[in-house]
Amino acid sequence: MLANKTVLTPDEARELIDLYRSTSTHLSMIRTGAPDPQLVKELSALLIRARGKMAGKNRRVLTSIAEFFTTTYPAALYRFRAWWISAGVLSILFALAVGWWIYAHPELHEQLGSSSSILQYVQEDFEKYYTKDPDADFTMLVWSNNWYVAALTLAYGITVIGAVQILISNMASLAIAGALMTFHGYGTTFWTLILPHGLLELTAIFVSAGTGLGLFWAIIQPGSRTRLESFVRTGHQAIHVLFGLLLTLFISGFTEGFVTASKAPWQVQVGFGVLIWVAFLIYALVLGKKKQDLAESSLKLPEQVAVE
């Protein structure tokens, strides 16, 4: 019987759920008529065992999810840290350079649009983008779009050029917006609307780009492994990062939908953004290092035992 099996296949688990539902229905029908006490007792015991089996399976799923986000994901982030930190630093320097150039050379503004369209953008359109949709709808829209961009950036990272192009495009757009807003006296508005969610969101994009570049490097410099072995091993870790970014980008999307566009004081908005960003860095670099070190020590232990 399925309820008595220790391990169930996915098909058996689905069959168990279907049988549980039908048996529950039959038991209810029996109880409404002239029930046989022995039959009711046997069916009830069977349902209890089945319920325990399904609950156990759910607990295992929850345990696996918890293990992924407390061990697998932070360790993967830490493995790729050199790549995504470098990508982030270079991207920020590029954005600062472009932003300063646009700000310091007003004659370039006319190439970006007419004076009226730029004023419309800095005075209304930029802020309206964050407030035009209901919070929940906007959160889901931002979340799905950002994860798509992250997945694309990671995949293009294998080519190097693709990831660099995405980073340049996004950072240039951000720099131009910041330069125009600051030039026309709306710098505070710009930073208040960008920093709460942008710190974590951009870091997630840097992570995806850095992970893709790390995947490229695994092919170029496979070390003691073959290129295929190195690619498969690193690709497995990259998939962990990509799926982990689902939660990271959900948090940034939630922040953009419910904090960035809120009426809270800017100190609260920006403070919240800094808090979740610092928490992510601790998660990736402190917890990630701890989990990575544990993984490496567990791999070395069998070798040490064999030598002894």
Buried (B, 14 or more C-beta within 10 A) or exposed (E): EBBEEEEBEEEEBEEBBEBBEEBBEEBEEBEEEEBEEEEEEEBEEBBEBBEEBBEEBEEEEEEEEEEBEEBBBBBBBBBBBEBBBBBBEBBBEBBEEBBBEBBEEEEEBEEEEEEEEBBEBBBEEBBEEBBEBEBEEBBBBBBEEBBEBBBBBBBBBBEBEBBBEBBBEBBBEBBBBBBBBBBBEBBEBBBBBBBBBBBBBBBBBBBBBBBBBBBBBBBEEBEEEEEEEBBEEBBEBBEBBBBBBBBBBBBBBBBBBBBBBBEBEBEEBBEBBBEBBEEBBEBBBEBBBBBBEEBEEEEEEEEEEEEE
